[in-house]
């Protein structure tokens, strides 16, 4: 997203989820600020991270692939099974 203000106007699913509760918007941070160390991300395991993209999907995919590769190189994160090996899902 270009700005939090842009999301306040264009991110319909966030607008609906926040349902007019202005305090929800205080926790919204730009990913670029977190990555640059200008803002903190989660500070505990109980906090939730939600990524809302208002951008171009191909750019988002390119960034996601880079972040994933970097996380794997550093041994960060946790792999989740997206499907089982039993052929049922």
C-alpha distances in whole Angstrom, upper triangle without the diagonal:
4,5,7,9,7,7,10,11,10,9,13,14,13,14,18,18,17,20,20,20,19,19,17,14,16,15,11,10,7,9,9,11,13,14,15,17,16,15,17,16,19,22,24,25,25,21,19,16,13,10,8,6,5,6,10,12,14,12,11,14,15,13,15,18,18,17,20,22,22,22,25,27,27,28,25,24,26,27,27,29,27,31,34,37,39,38,37,34
4,7,8,7,8,11,12,11,12,15,17,15,16,20,20,19,22,21,22,20,21,19,15,17,16,13,11,8,10,10,11,14,15,15,18,16,16,18,18,21,24,27,27,27,24,22,18,16,14,12,10,8,8,11,14,16,13,13,17,17,15,17,21,20,19,22,25,24,25,28,29,29,30,27,27,29,30,30,33,31,34,38,40,43,42,41,37
4,5,5,7,9,10,11,11,15,16,14,15,18,18,17,19,19,19,16,17,16,12,13,13,10,9,7,10,10,11,13,15,15,17,15,14,17,17,20,22,25,26,26,22,20,17,16,14,12,11,10,11,15,17,19,17,16,20,20,18,19,23,22,21,24,26,25,26,29,30,30,31,28,27,29,30,31,33,32,35,39,42,44,43,42,38
4,5,5,6,9,10,10,13,14,11,12,15,15,14,16,15,15,13,13,12,8,10,10,7,7,7,11,12,12,13,16,16,17,15,13,16,15,18,20,23,24,23,19,18,15,14,12,11,11,10,13,17,18,21,19,17,21,22,19,20,24,24,22,25,27,26,26,29,31,30,31,28,26,29,30,30,33,31,35,38,41,43,42,41,37
4,5,5,7,9,10,13,15,12,12,15,16,14,16,14,15,12,14,13,10,11,13,10,11,11,14,15,15,17,19,20,21,18,17,19,19,21,24,26,27,26,22,21,19,17,16,13,14,12,14,18,20,23,21,20,23,25,22,23,27,27,25,28,31,30,30,33,35,34,35,31,30,32,33,33,36,34,37,41,44,46,45,44,40
4,5,5,6,8,11,13,12,11,15,16,15,17,16,17,15,17,15,12,14,15,12,12,11,14,15,16,18,20,20,22,19,18,21,20,22,25,28,28,27,24,21,19,17,15,12,11,9,11,15,17,20,18,17,21,22,20,22,25,25,24,27,29,29,29,32,34,33,34,31,30,32,32,32,34,32,36,39,42,44,43,42,38
4,5,5,5,8,10,8,8,12,13,12,14,14,14,13,15,12,10,13,13,9,11,10,13,15,15,17,19,20,21,19,18,19,18,20,23,25,25,24,21,18,16,13,12,9,9,7,11,14,16,19,18,16,19,21,19,20,24,24,23,25,28,27,27,30,32,32,32,29,27,29,30,29,31,29,33,36,39,41,40,38,35
4,6,6,8,10,8,7,10,11,10,11,10,12,10,12,11,8,11,13,10,12,13,16,17,18,19,21,22,23,21,19,20,20,21,24,26,26,25,21,19,18,15,14,11,13,11,14,18,20,23,21,20,23,25,23,23,27,28,26,28,31,31,30,33,35,34,35,32,30,31,32,31,34,32,35,38,42,43,42,41,37
4,6,8,11,10,8,11,13,12,13,12,14,13,16,14,12,15,16,14,15,15,18,19,20,22,24,25,26,24,22,24,23,25,28,29,30,28,25,22,21,18,16,13,13,11,14,17,19,23,21,20,24,26,24,25,28,29,28,30,33,33,32,35,37,37,37,34,32,34,34,33,35,33,36,40,43,45,43,41,38
4,6,9,9,8,11,13,13,14,14,16,16,18,16,14,17,17,14,16,15,17,19,20,21,23,24,26,24,23,24,23,24,28,29,29,28,24,22,20,16,15,11,11,8,11,14,16,19,19,17,20,23,22,22,25,26,25,27,30,31,30,33,35,35,36,32,30,32,32,31,33,30,33,37,40,42,40,38,35
4,6,5,6,9,10,11,12,13,15,14,16,14,12,15,15,12,14,14,15,18,19,20,21,23,24,23,21,22,20,22,25,26,26,24,21,18,16,13,11,8,9,7,11,14,15,18,18,16,19,21,20,20,23,25,23,25,28,28,28,30,33,33,33,30,27,28,29,27,29,27,30,33,37,38,37,35,32
4,5,5,6,9,10,10,12,14,15,17,14,13,17,17,15,17,17,19,21,22,23,25,27,28,26,24,25,23,24,27,28,27,25,22,19,18,14,14,10,11,10,14,16,17,21,21,19,21,24,23,23,26,28,26,27,31,31,30,33,35,35,35,32,29,30,30,28,30,27,30,34,37,38,37,35,31
4,5,5,6,9,10,12,14,15,16,13,13,17,16,14,16,17,18,21,22,22,24,26,27,26,24,24,21,21,25,25,24,22,20,16,15,12,12,9,11,11,15,17,17,21,21,18,20,23,22,21,25,26,25,25,29,29,28,31,33,33,33,29,27,27,27,25,27,24,27,30,34,35,34,32,28
4,5,5,6,8,10,11,12,13,9,9,13,12,10,13,14,16,19,19,19,22,24,24,23,20,20,18,19,22,22,22,20,17,14,13,10,10,8,11,11,15,18,18,22,21,18,21,24,22,21,25,26,24,25,28,29,27,30,33,32,32,28,26,26,27,25,27,25,28,32,35,37,35,33,30
4,6,5,6,7,9,10,12,10,9,13,14,12,15,16,18,21,22,22,24,26,27,25,22,23,21,22,24,25,25,23,20,17,17,14,14,11,14,13,17,20,20,24,24,21,24,27,25,24,28,29,27,29,32,32,31,34,36,35,35,32,29,30,31,29,31,29,32,35,39,40,39,37,33
4,6,5,8,10,12,14,11,12,16,16,15,18,19,21,24,25,25,27,29,29,28,25,25,23,23,26,26,25,23,20,18,18,15,16,13,16,15,19,22,22,26,25,23,25,28,27,26,29,31,29,30,33,34,32,35,37,37,36,33,30,30,31,29,30,28,31,34,37,38,37,35,31
4,5,9,9,11,12,9,11,14,13,13,16,18,19,23,23,23,25,27,27,26,23,23,20,20,22,22,22,19,17,14,14,12,14,12,15,16,20,22,22,26,25,22,24,27,26,24,28,29,27,28,31,31,30,32,35,34,33,30,27,27,28,26,28,26,29,32,35,36,35,33,30
4,6,5,8,9,6,8,11,11,11,15,17,19,22,22,22,24,26,26,25,21,21,19,19,21,22,22,19,16,14,15,13,15,13,16,17,20,24,24,27,26,24,26,29,27,26,29,30,28,29,33,32,31,33,36,35,34,31,28,29,30,28,30,29,32,35,38,39,39,36,33
4,6,9,11,9,11,14,15,15,18,20,23,26,25,25,28,30,30,28,25,25,23,23,25,25,25,22,20,18,19,16,18,16,19,19,23,26,26,30,29,26,29,32,30,29,32,34,31,32,36,36,34,37,40,38,38,34,32,32,33,31,33,31,34,37,41,41,41,38,35
4,6,9,9,10,13,14,14,18,20,23,26,25,25,28,30,29,27,24,25,24,23,25,26,27,24,21,20,20,18,20,18,20,20,24,27,28,31,30,28,31,33,31,30,34,35,33,34,38,37,36,39,41,40,40,36,33,34,35,34,36,34,37,40,44,45,44,42,38
4,5,6,8,10,12,13,16,19,22,25,23,23,27,28,27,25,22,22,21,21,22,23,24,21,18,17,18,17,19,18,21,21,24,28,28,32,31,28,31,33,31,30,34,34,32,33,37,36,34,37,40,38,38,34,31,32,34,32,35,34,37,39,43,44,44,41,38
4,5,6,7,10,11,14,17,20,22,21,21,25,26,25,23,20,20,20,20,21,23,24,21,18,18,18,17,19,17,20,20,23,27,28,31,30,27,30,32,30,29,33,33,31,32,36,35,33,37,39,37,37,33,31,33,34,33,36,35,38,41,45,46,45,43,40
4,5,5,8,10,13,16,19,22,20,20,23,24,23,21,18,18,17,17,18,19,21,18,15,15,16,16,18,18,21,21,24,28,29,32,30,27,30,32,29,29,32,32,30,31,35,33,32,35,37,35,35,31,29,30,32,32,34,34,37,40,43,45,45,43,39
4,5,6,7,11,14,17,19,18,18,21,23,22,20,17,16,15,15,17,18,19,16,13,12,13,12,14,14,17,18,21,25,25,28,27,24,27,29,26,25,29,29,26,28,31,30,29,32,34,32,32,28,26,27,29,28,31,30,33,36,40,41,41,39,36
4,5,5,9,12,14,17,16,16,19,21,20,18,15,15,15,15,17,19,20,18,15,14,13,12,14,13,16,16,19,23,24,27,25,22,25,27,24,24,28,28,25,27,30,29,28,31,33,32,32,28,26,28,30,29,32,31,34,37,41,43,42,40,37
4,6,8,12,14,17,14,15,18,19,18,15,12,13,13,14,15,17,19,17,14,14,14,14,15,15,18,18,21,25,26,28,26,24,27,28,25,25,29,28,25,27,31,29,28,31,33,31,31,28,26,28,30,30,33,32,36,39,42,44,44,42,39
4,6,10,12,15,13,12,16,17,16,14,11,10,10,10,12,14,16,14,11,10,10,11,12,13,16,17,20,23,24,26,24,21,24,26,23,22,26,25,22,24,27,26,24,28,29,27,28,24,22,24,26,26,29,29,32,35,39,41,41,39,35
4,7,9,12,11,11,14,16,15,13,10,11,10,11,14,16,17,16,12,11,10,9,10,10,12,14,16,20,20,23,21,18,21,23,20,19,23,23,20,22,25,24,23,26,28,27,27,23,22,24,26,26,29,28,31,34,38,40,39,38,34
4,6,9,7,7,11,12,12,10,7,9,8,11,13,16,18,17,14,13,10,10,10,10,12,13,15,19,20,22,19,17,20,21,17,18,21,20,18,20,23,22,21,24,26,24,25,22,21,23,25,25,28,28,32,35,38,40,40,39,35
4,5,5,7,9,10,11,10,8,10,10,13,16,18,20,20,16,15,12,11,9,10,10,11,13,16,17,19,16,14,17,18,14,15,19,18,16,19,21,20,19,23,24,23,24,21,20,23,25,25,28,27,31,34,37,40,39,38,35
4,5,5,6,8,10,10,9,10,9,12,15,17,18,19,16,14,11,10,8,10,10,12,12,15,15,17,14,12,14,15,11,12,15,14,12,15,17,16,16,19,21,20,21,18,17,20,21,22,25,25,28,32,34,37,37,36,32
4,5,5,6,9,8,9,11,11,14,17,20,21,22,19,18,14,14,12,13,12,13,13,15,16,17,14,12,15,15,11,13,16,14,12,16,18,16,17,20,21,20,22,19,19,22,24,25,28,27,31,34,37,40,39,39,35
4,6,5,6,5,5,8,9,13,15,18,20,21,18,17,14,15,13,15,15,16,16,19,20,21,17,16,19,18,15,16,19,17,15,18,20,18,18,22,22,21,23,20,20,23,25,27,30,30,33,36,39,42,42,41,37
4,5,5,6,5,6,6,10,12,15,17,18,15,14,12,13,12,14,15,17,17,20,20,21,18,16,18,18,14,15,18,16,13,16,18,16,15,19,20,18,20,17,17,20,22,24,27,27,31,34,36,39,39,39,35
4,5,8,8,9,9,12,14,17,18,20,17,17,14,15,13,15,15,18,17,19,19,19,16,15,17,16,12,13,15,13,10,14,15,13,13,17,17,15,17,15,16,19,21,23,26,26,30,33,35,38,38,38,34
4,6,8,10,11,14,16,19,21,23,20,20,17,18,16,18,18,19,19,21,22,22,18,17,19,18,14,16,18,15,13,17,18,15,16,20,19,18,20,18,19,22,25,27,30,30,34,37,39,42,42,42,38
4,5,7,9,12,13,17,19,21,18,18,16,18,17,19,20,22,21,24,24,25,21,20,22,21,17,18,20,18,15,18,20,17,17,20,20,18,20,18,19,22,25,27,30,31,34,37,39,42,43,42,39
4,7,10,13,14,18,20,22,19,19,17,18,17,19,19,21,21,24,25,25,22,21,23,23,19,20,23,20,18,21,23,20,20,24,24,22,24,21,22,25,27,29,33,33,37,39,42,45,45,44,41
4,7,10,11,15,17,18,15,16,14,15,15,17,18,20,20,23,24,25,22,20,23,23,19,20,22,21,18,21,23,20,19,23,24,21,23,20,20,23,26,27,31,31,35,37,40,43,43,42,39
4,7,7,11,14,15,12,13,12,14,15,17,19,21,22,25,25,26,23,21,23,23,19,19,22,21,17,20,22,19,18,22,22,20,21,17,17,20,23,25,28,29,33,35,38,40,41,40,37
4,6,9,11,12,9,10,8,11,12,15,17,19,20,23,23,24,22,19,21,21,18,17,20,19,15,17,20,17,16,19,21,18,19,15,14,17,20,21,25,25,29,31,34,37,37,36,33
4,6,7,9,6,7,7,11,13,16,18,21,23,25,25,26,24,21,22,23,20,18,21,20,17,18,21,19,16,20,21,19,18,15,14,16,19,20,23,24,28,30,33,35,36,35,31
4,7,8,7,10,11,14,16,19,22,25,26,29,28,30,27,24,26,27,23,22,24,23,20,21,23,21,18,21,23,20,19,16,15,17,21,22,25,27,30,32,35,37,38,37,34
4,5,6,9,11,14,17,20,23,26,28,30,29,31,29,26,27,28,24,23,25,25,21,21,24,22,19,21,23,20,19,16,14,16,19,20,23,25,28,30,33,35,36,35,32
4,6,8,10,14,16,20,23,26,28,30,28,30,28,25,26,27,24,22,24,24,20,20,23,21,18,20,22,19,18,15,12,13,16,17,20,22,25,26,29,31,33,31,29
4,7,10,13,16,19,23,26,28,30,29,31,29,26,27,29,26,23,26,26,22,22,25,24,21,23,26,23,21,18,16,16,19,18,21,23,26,27,31,32,33,32,29
4,7,10,13,16,19,22,24,27,26,28,26,23,24,26,23,21,24,24,20,21,24,23,20,22,25,22,21,18,15,16,19,19,22,23,26,28,31,33,34,32,29
4,6,10,13,16,19,21,24,23,25,24,20,21,23,21,18,21,22,19,19,22,21,19,21,24,22,21,17,15,15,17,17,20,20,23,26,29,31,31,30,27
4,7,10,13,16,18,20,19,21,20,16,18,20,17,15,18,19,15,16,19,19,16,19,22,20,20,16,13,15,16,16,19,19,23,25,29,31,31,30,26
4,6,10,13,15,18,16,19,18,14,16,18,16,14,18,19,16,16,20,20,18,21,23,22,22,18,16,17,18,17,20,19,22,25,29,31,30,29,25
4,6,10,12,14,13,15,14,11,13,15,13,11,15,16,13,15,18,18,17,20,22,22,22,18,16,17,18,18,20,19,22,26,29,31,30,29,25
4,7,9,12,11,15,13,10,13,16,14,13,17,18,16,17,21,21,20,23,25,25,25,22,20,21,21,20,23,21,24,28,31,33,32,31,27
4,5,8,8,11,10,8,11,13,12,11,15,16,15,17,20,20,20,23,25,25,26,23,21,22,22,22,24,22,25,28,31,33,32,31,27
4,7,9,12,11,9,13,15,14,14,18,19,18,20,23,23,23,26,28,28,29,26,24,26,26,25,27,25,28,32,34,37,35,34,30
4,6,9,8,7,11,12,12,13,16,17,17,19,21,22,22,25,27,27,28,26,24,26,26,26,27,25,28,32,34,37,35,34,31
4,6,5,6,9,10,11,12,15,16,17,18,20,21,23,25,26,27,28,26,25,27,26,26,27,25,27,31,33,36,34,33,30
4,5,5,6,9,10,10,12,14,15,16,18,20,21,22,24,26,26,24,23,24,23,23,24,21,24,27,29,32,30,30,26
4,5,5,6,9,10,11,12,14,15,17,19,20,21,23,25,26,24,23,24,23,23,24,22,24,28,29,32,30,30,27
4,5,5,6,9,10,11,12,14,16,17,18,20,21,23,24,22,22,24,23,24,25,23,26,29,31,34,32,33,29
4,5,5,6,9,10,10,12,14,15,16,18,20,21,22,20,19,20,20,20,22,20,23,27,29,31,30,30,26
4,5,5,6,9,10,10,12,14,15,16,18,20,21,19,18,19,18,18,20,18,21,24,26,29,27,27,24
4,5,5,6,9,10,11,13,14,16,17,19,20,19,19,20,19,20,22,20,23,26,28,31,29,30,27
4,5,5,6,8,10,11,12,14,15,17,18,16,16,18,18,20,22,20,24,27,28,32,31,31,28
4,5,5,6,9,10,10,12,14,15,16,14,13,15,15,16,18,17,20,23,25,28,27,28,24
4,6,5,6,9,10,11,12,14,15,14,14,15,14,16,18,17,20,22,24,27,26,27,24
4,5,5,6,9,10,11,12,14,13,14,16,16,18,20,20,23,25,27,30,30,31,27
4,5,5,6,9,10,11,12,10,11,13,14,16,19,19,22,25,26,30,29,30,27
4,5,5,6,9,10,10,9,9,11,11,13,15,15,19,21,22,26,26,27,23
4,5,5,6,9,10,10,11,13,12,15,17,18,21,23,24,27,27,28,25
4,5,5,6,9,8,10,13,14,17,20,20,23,25,26,30,30,31,28
4,5,5,6,5,7,10,11,14,17,18,21,23,24,28,29,29,26
4,5,5,6,8,9,10,13,16,17,20,21,22,26,26,28,25
4,6,8,11,13,13,17,19,21,23,25,25,29,30,31,28
4,5,9,12,13,17,20,22,24,26,27,30,31,32,30
4,7,9,10,14,17,19,22,23,24,27,29,30,27
4,7,9,13,16,18,21,23,24,27,29,29,26
4,7,10,13,15,18,20,22,25,26,26,23
4,6,10,12,15,17,18,22,23,23,20
4,7,9,12,13,15,18,19,20,17
4,6,9,11,13,16,17,17,14
4,6,7,10,12,13,13,10
4,7,10,12,12,12,8
4,7,9,8,8,5
4,5,7,7,6
4,6,8,8
4,6,7
4,6
4
